[in-house]
Amino acid sequence: MLSPLTDQSILEGDKALMASSLSKRLHQERWPFCLDDLPTGTVLVGGAVRDGLLGRLEKQPDLDLVVPAKAVELANSFAEKLGGKCVLLDVERDIARLVFRGWTIDFARQIGSSLEDDLWSRDYRLNAIALTLEPEPIIVDPTGGVEDLFHKRLVAVKEKNLVEDPVRLLRGLRLMAEHHLLPDAQTIDWIQANSLLLQTSAPERIQYEIQRLVNASWADKVIPLLQSIGLLGAWENSLKVVNQGSIFLQDAKNLFSSKELSCALPLARLTHLLSDEGLFSLRFSRRQRQRCATLRKWQKRNDGLAFGSLSEADRLQLHKDLERDLPALIFGLSATDQVIWLNRWRDLNDPLFHPSSPVNGHTLQKCLNLPSGFELGQLMRHLCQERAFGRLLNREDALKEARDWWKQNQTLL
């Protein structure tokens, strides 16, 4: 989830004072290089400018620098000097990234014959704001991005700019989710009209935007719009599950701690948005795909009765499968059951919500002289189930049950 505001916004008042305040917030003295080492005419653009004006700057913000020429050469030079890494992002457009000790700094050659031309080529007006890096900094804002930030609205610079790089279509929705922005009607029309173009973009770039979106503070206000536009139609989850819509209810969220929400909400949102095939196509990690598939499996089995119709074996398997991610499933329960399940999940000693065998395999082998192998595994699963449903109260009960089970079943196994 996004970090809270670190400072007050500085979107009102004289732009010269605004520029000075923004420059101080950026703590340029902490950057990996001196400003004097940058070519004359270098400016800071994009997210760091936007977030600095809003008061959302991280300690080491990602920096986007526009230079008059030779951006890749400059990034390479800094990488060699600092011992960092230079990543080529777009050789044709002369864009490269410097990675050094937690810093990510992009260098891009200016587009057009002036800084204003470059800013008019960007995606959204709130991203088309530049800060000069002179002793007396200036905010350059030809499209009206500062005003958009003040009024909390998302306005595209030009439709053509979105079409030229279709990932920008999705980025707009992500920015809305991160910054609680209201969309301009014309902008939404442009995004919807060109939504099919997103399929031509690199899967990794689409995945990055989705990851940011599902972790954003206002994602639940944006996801219905995202779905109605059909921007993710090629990868979307078309299956409906019981009470899935409740992940968007504020009352449900109020039951969870911020730490629980930071794990559960992104997973629930991602599973809600994308199909298993979509996750694979967009190159999500195997671990993420497994977590979504497991959550989806049990969401489909939600009987509306807090899974009360499941057999004991299936109920136990549910808690084994989702022990870490159970809060994401709890979003789909009734309000009463949400409270019950969440409290039980928080109790690390609850034998069903955190299942384990009351006796380990080594102890069973030693005390009962049992061989290792499949049969021992079956016995441990049986003991785990007996403990989960309250039929084993202590170690002695467990060993007695183990002896009886082994005697009854060894000829059948």
N, C-alpha and C positions, 0 to 999 in steps of 0.2 A: 504494500500500500504506500501511497505517497506520504512523505513526511509533512507535518503541519507547517504553517507559515512560520518563518524564522524571524521576520521583521514586518513592520507595517508597509503597506503599499505606498509608492511615491508617485502616484499617477495624477496628482493634482498640482497646480501651481506652475511657476515659471519653468520652461524647459531647460534653461541653463542651470538652474538649481537642481532640477531633476537629473540632469546629466552628471553633475558633480556628485550628487548623492549616490547615483548608480555606480560611478567609478570607484567610490570609496567602498561600497558594498562588495565589489568584485575582488578586493584585496589583490590588486595586480602585483604587489610586491611578493606574493606567495607563488606566483606562476613559475613554472620551471625555467623560464628564460627572462631576460630583461627586455622591456619594451624597446629599448634602443637597438636591440638585435633584429627587430622587425623592419621590413622595408617601409619607406615613407608611403603613406596612403593606406596602410593596413587598418581595418576596422573590425570590430566585434559585431556579430549578427546573431539572429536566431534565438535559441532557447535560453541562453545565459542572460541576454538582454531582457527578454520577456520575463523570465523568472526573477531577475533582479528587481525589475519594476514592481512586480507583484509581491516581493518579499518571500520568495520560495527558493532562494539559492541554497544549494548544497555546499558543504565545506570545500569540495573539489568539483565544481560544476564542469560539465562538458562544455568546451569552448569551440565556437565556430568562427574562424578568422577568414576574412576575404582579403586577398593580397592582389596588387596590380598585375603580377605575372609570376611564373615559375614557382607555383605552389608546391608541386611534388619535389622539386629540387630543394626548396626551403625546408620541407618536412624531413627529407633525408639528411640534410645538414644538421638539423637539431638532433635527430636520432643518433647520428654519429658522435656529436659533441657531448650529448648527455648520457649516452649508453642506453637509449630507449629503442623502441621498435617503430619502424615506418611501415604502414599498411597502405598499399595502393587501392584507392576506392574507385577511381575513374580516370584512367590515363588520358583518354581523349579530351575530357573536360578539365584535366589538370587538377585533380582532387586527391589528397592523401591525408592519412591520419597518423598523428604522433601519439604513441602510448608510452607513458613513463610514470612509474611509481604512483599509480592510481589516477593519473590524469589521462583524459582522452581529448585530444585537440585536433580538430579538422582544419586543414588549410585548403582553400579553394581559390582558383583564379577568378577575378571579377568578370562577370558576364556583362557584355556590352561596353560602351565607351565611357560610362560613368557609374558611380556608385548608385545613383538613382535608377539607372537602367537595370542594374543587378537586383535591386530591391523590388522593382516592378516585375521581375521574372519569378518571384517566389510564390509559395503556395497560398498562404493566408496572411492577411494584413498584419496580424499580431506577431507574425514571424518575419515581417519585412521592416523591422526596426534595426537601425545600426547605431553603434556608439563609436565615435572616433577615439583613438588612443593617444591623443595629444595632451600636453600639460593642461590645457583648458578644453575638456572633452565637449563634444556636441552630439546631441541625439538627432539622427537623420531619419525622418519618418514621412516619406512622400505619399504613402497610401492611406494614412490615418490609423495605423495600428495601435498607437497609444490610446486614442479615443475608444477603439474597440475593446481594449483591455479594461478601461475605466467602466464601460457599459456592459462588460462581460458578455461579449458576443463574438461569434465566429463568422468572418466574412472572407471569402476567397478573393484573391487579387484579380484573377482572370480565369475564365473557364479553360482557355488554352493551356494555362500553366498546370492545371490538374490533369489534363489529357496527356501532356508530354511525359508525366511521371505518375501513372495511375495509383501508386502507393499513397500519394497525397490524398486521394479520396478517402481512404481508411484513416489516414493520419488526422484528418479533420474531426472524425468521430472520437478518436482517441484524445485529442486536445479538449474536446467538450467534456469527456469523462474525467480528465485530470484537473481541469480548471473551472468546472461548473459553468460552462458557457452556453448561451442560447444561440441557436443557429439562425443565420440570415436565410430567409425563404429562397432567395435566388441561389444561394450556395447549395442548399439541400437539393434544389432542382437540378443543378449541375452534377452533383454527386450521383443522384439517382439516374440521370440520363446517361451517364458514362460508367455505370457500375460494372458492366460486363468487362470493361477494360482491365479491371484489377486482375483478372485471370492471366493476363500476359506478363505479370510482374514476377520477380524472383520469389519463390516460396519462403525463403529465409527472411526476406524483408517484410512480407505479410505477417509471418509468425511474430516477428519483433513487435509490430504494432499491436497485434492481438494480445501478446503477453503484457504489454504496457496497459492496454485497455482494461483487461480483466482484473488488474491490480489497482486500478484507479479508484479514487474515493467516490466518484459519482457515476460509476459504470452502470449501476442499475437504472439510472435515469436515461442512459443513452442506448442501452442494449435493445429496448423495444423499437427505437427509431432505426437502429442498425438493421434489425430484422425486417422491419417494414420496407426499408429501402431495397433490401435484397442484395446488399453489397457482398455478403459472404455466401451467396446462394450456391456456389459450386462446392462448398465444403460444409454447409450448415447441417445441424442435427434436425431432422424432420420428425423424429419420434417424440411423442408427448408422454410424459409420465405423471403419476398422481402428485398433485400439489406442487409441481415444479415451480409454478409461478410464485410460490411463497418465498422464494429466495429474494424476491424484490420487496418484501414487506419489511418496513422499518421496525415494527414491533418485534419481529423475529430476531433481527440483528441486535436489538437492545439486550437480549439475553446473554450474548457472547462477550467475552473480553476482547480487547483489541488484538491480542496475540492470537486468539482462537479465530477471529475473523480474518486475520492476515493469511492464515493457512486455508481456511474453509471456503471463504468467498471466491477467491480466484479459481479454485478447483471446481466449485459448483457452477460458476459462470462459464468456464471453459467447456465443461461437459454439456451444459445447456446450449451453448452456441454451436459447437462443432461435432460432427459425427466422428466415429472411430476412423473412417476412411479419410475424412477431411484432416484430422490430426496427422495422419500418416503422410498425406500429400503435402502438407505444409511443413514437414520435417520437424515436428515436435519430437522431443527426446523419447526414447523407449520408456523411460520411467514415467514421464508425463502421460504417455498413451496408456500405460498400464493402470495408472491411478484413475484416469477418466473411464476406462473400460470397466474397471471394478466397481466404481461408483454407479455407472450407468446400469450395470448388471443388477445391482440391488435396488436401484430406483425403480426398475421395471417390475420388481416383485413387491413393491409397496402395496399392501392390501388395504390401506386406509385404517388399519387397526393396530398401528405400531408394530407390524409384522407378527401380530399375535397368532395368525393362522399358520405360520411356518412350523415345521417340525423342530424338535429340539436340536437335531443334527444340523439343520439348515440355519437355525438361529445362531448356533455356536459358530458355524462357518462364516456367517455375516460379520460377527465381531472379530473373528480371526482376520478376515480379509480387510476390514475397514478399521482396525483398531486405531491407527494413526489418523485416518481421514473421516472418522465417524461424524464429526460436526457438519461436514458437507452433506451427509445424508439426513441429518437431523433437521435441516431446513425444510424438508418435505413432510415433516410430521405435523400433527395438530399442535396448537399452542400448549395444551396441557402436557402432551407427550414430549414436546421439546424440552420443557423444564425437567421432567423426570429423566429423560435420556441424558441430557447434558450433565445433570448432577451425578448420575451414575458413572458417566464417562470420566468425569473429573476425579472420581474416587479410584485411585490406582489399585486399590485392594479389592475392587468389585470383581468377583471371579468370572462373571459372564462378559462384562464389557472389556476386561483385560484378561482373557483366558490363558491358562497355562496348566500343565499337569501338576498335581500336588506332590508328585514324587518324580525325580528325574530318572532317566534310563539306567544310569550307573547304579543308583540305589536299588532299583528293582532287580537288576542282575545280581547284585551282591546279596541282598536280603532273601530273595526267592530263588536264587540259583537259576536264573532264566538266561537263555541264549539271546544274542543280539539278532537283529533282522526284522523282517516285515511284521512278524507276530508281536514283537515288542512295541513297534510303532503303533499297531492297532490297539494294544493295551493302553498305551499312554494317551491316545485319543479318547478312549473310553473313560479313563480316569479324569481327563480334562472336562469331559461333558458332565460326568457325575458331580464334579466340584462346581462347575458353572451353575448348575441348577440346584445346589444346596444339599446334595445327598452325601457329601463327604465333609466332615467338620474338622478333621485333624489328620495327622500322618498315620496314626494307627488305623483309622477308618480306611484310609487309602490303601494301606498294605493288605488289610483283610479283604477289601474289594478286589484287589489285584490277584490275590490267591484264588478267590472264588471264581473270578472271571477266567483265569488261566486254566483252572481245573475243568470248567464247563466248556471252554472253547478250543483247547489245544487239539482235540481230536477232529475238530471241524475246520481248522485253519490249514 
